[in-house]
Amino acid sequence: MIIRDAQFTISAVSLEQCPQGHEPEVTLSGRSNVGKSSLINRLLNRRNLARTSASPGKTQTLNFYHINEAFYFVDLPGYGYAKVSKSLQQQWGPMIESYLMDRNNLRLILQLVDIRHEPSKEDKIMTEYLRGIGRPFAVVATKADKISRGALARHVAMLSKSLQLSAEDRLFATSADTGLGVEELWDFIEQATL
């Protein structure tokens, strides 16, 4: 996809604060520090549009990025390990659930997992949840450049088995550093946002 324009537009904490209109939305979900912001930057060919951080838990709102004045990427707060208070993490739950369940503009959910590690309990719960709510989703395995090419298929198979993905479920191995898998992921995103 050719990115002509990409702008951060708003941080929302409720559906009422989300952008008005009917433009499609693709949301990115995953554990804190899985690389959501880095992947957004890579997909958009921008260095620092989505803020990356060494300390997990920086994303604490629904962050909307308007792409080509046609659709949005929505970065969700990370689940699992995050250096924020338990009370703040508990506030995220209803906000995220309301967005995932009730947002009419939502066309696709990308669940990010770290390809190097067995999926966490939270990753598995999230996959089950996404399957249960019936929204289109795909698993995006990040940091694929951190493992050898020879080990890639083995790690993909491990993720697929651990998350109980079916033959119809999509799994993309990607790297925000090298661009591996980004073009294939874009093709999938474009189909969802047409």
C-alpha positions in Angstrom: 0.0 0.0 0.0 1.2 3.5 -0.8 0.9 5.7 2.3 0.2 9.2 1.3 -0.8 10.5 4.7 -0.7 9.1 8.2 -1.7 11.2 11.2 -2.2 10.5 14.9 -5.7 11.9 15.6 -6.9 11.1 19.1 -6.5 9.1 22.3 -9.9 7.8 23.5 -11.0 6.2 26.7 -14.6 5.5 25.6 -16.6 4.8 22.5 -18.0 8.4 22.7 -14.6 9.8 22.2 -13.8 7.7 19.2 -13.8 9.4 15.8 -17.2 9.9 14.2 -18.1 8.6 10.8 -17.9 5.2 9.1 -14.3 4.8 8.1 -13.1 1.2 8.8 -10.7 0.5 11.7 -8.0 -2.1 12.1 -7.0 -2.6 15.7 -3.7 -3.9 17.1 -3.8 -5.9 20.3 -1.1 -7.7 22.3 1.0 -8.0 25.4 2.9 -4.9 26.6 6.2 -4.7 24.8 5.2 -7.1 21.9 6.0 -4.4 19.3 2.6 -2.8 18.4 4.0 0.7 18.0 7.1 -0.6 16.1 4.8 -2.5 13.7 2.6 0.5 13.1 5.6 2.7 12.3 6.9 0.0 9.9 3.6 -0.4 8.2 3.3 3.4 7.7 6.9 3.9 6.8 7.3 6.4 9.7 10.0 6.4 12.4 8.2 7.8 15.4 4.5 8.3 14.6 3.5 5.7 17.2 5.7 6.2 20.2 7.8 3.2 21.2 9.2 2.7 24.7 11.6 0.4 26.5 9.2 0.3 29.5 6.0 -1.7 28.9 2.6 -0.1 29.5 3.0 3.3 27.8 -0.1 2.9 25.7 -3.0 3.6 28.1 -5.7 4.7 25.8 -7.2 3.8 22.4 -4.8 5.6 20.0 -6.2 6.3 16.6 -4.0 6.8 13.5 -5.8 8.1 10.3 -4.3 6.5 7.2 -4.7 8.1 3.7 -7.9 9.8 5.0 -9.6 6.4 4.4 -9.2 4.2 7.5 -7.7 4.0 11.0 -5.2 1.9 12.9 -6.2 1.7 16.5 -3.5 0.8 19.1 -4.9 -0.8 22.2 -3.2 -0.8 25.6 -1.0 -3.9 26.1 -2.2 -6.7 28.3 -0.1 -8.8 30.7 3.1 -7.3 32.1 3.0 -3.5 32.2 4.6 -1.0 34.6 1.3 0.6 35.6 -0.9 0.2 38.7 -3.4 -2.7 38.9 -6.3 -0.3 39.2 -5.3 1.3 35.9 -5.0 -2.1 34.2 -8.4 -3.0 35.5 -9.8 0.2 34.0 -8.5 -0.9 30.6 -10.6 -4.1 30.6 -14.0 -2.5 30.2 -12.7 0.2 27.8 -11.1 -2.4 25.5 -14.0 -4.9 25.7 -16.5 -2.1 24.9 -14.5 -1.1 21.9 -14.0 -4.7 20.6 -17.6 -5.7 21.1 -19.5 -2.6 20.2 -17.5 -0.5 17.7 -19.3 -0.7 14.4 -16.3 0.6 12.4 -14.0 -2.2 13.5 -13.2 -4.5 10.6 -10.1 -6.4 11.7 -8.2 -7.2 14.9 -4.6 -8.0 14.7 -3.4 -9.9 17.7 0.3 -9.5 18.1 2.5 -12.2 19.7 6.2 -12.5 20.1 7.4 -15.3 17.7 10.3 -16.2 20.0 8.2 -17.4 22.9 5.4 -19.8 23.7 2.2 -17.7 23.9 1.3 -16.5 27.3 -1.8 -17.3 29.2 -3.1 -13.8 28.3 -2.3 -14.4 24.6 -4.3 -17.7 24.7 -7.2 -16.0 26.5 -7.3 -13.2 23.9 -7.3 -15.6 21.0 -10.3 -17.5 22.5 -12.0 -14.2 23.2 -11.6 -12.9 19.7 -12.9 -16.2 18.3 -15.8 -16.0 20.7 -16.9 -12.5 19.7 -16.9 -13.4 16.0 -14.9 -10.5 14.8 -12.4 -11.1 11.9 -8.9 -11.4 13.3 -5.4 -12.5 12.4 -2.4 -13.4 14.5 0.8 -11.4 13.8 4.0 -12.9 15.1 6.4 -10.1 15.7 10.3 -10.0 16.0 10.8 -12.7 13.3 14.2 -11.2 12.6 15.3 -12.4 16.1 15.2 -16.1 15.1 17.0 -17.9 12.3 15.3 -18.4 8.9 15.6 -22.2 9.5 13.7 -21.9 12.8 10.9 -19.7 11.4 8.5 -22.5 10.3 9.0 -24.4 13.6 8.1 -21.2 15.6 5.1 -20.5 13.4 3.9 -24.1 13.9 4.4 -23.8 17.7 2.3 -20.6 17.8 -0.4 -22.1 15.6 -0.7 -25.2 17.8 -0.5 -23.3 21.1 -3.2 -20.8 20.1 -5.3 -23.6 18.5 -5.5 -21.8 15.2 -7.6 -23.5 12.5 -6.6 -23.9 8.8 -8.8 -20.8 8.1 -7.1 -18.6 10.7 -4.3 -16.4 9.4 -0.9 -16.1 11.0 1.7 -13.6 9.7 5.4 -13.7 10.7 6.7 -10.1 10.6 9.7 -8.0 11.6 9.4 -4.2 12.1 13.2 -4.0 11.7 13.6 -5.8 8.4 10.1 -5.5 6.9 9.7 -9.3 6.7 6.0 -10.2 6.1 4.9 -6.6 6.0 3.8 -6.6 2.4 1.7 -9.8 2.8 0.1 -8.3 6.0 -0.7 -5.1 4.1 -2.5 -7.1 1.4 -4.6 -8.7 4.1 -5.4 -5.4 5.8 -6.4 -3.8 2.4 -8.9 -6.6 1.8 -10.4 -6.0 5.3 -10.7 -2.2 4.8 -12.2 -2.0 1.3 
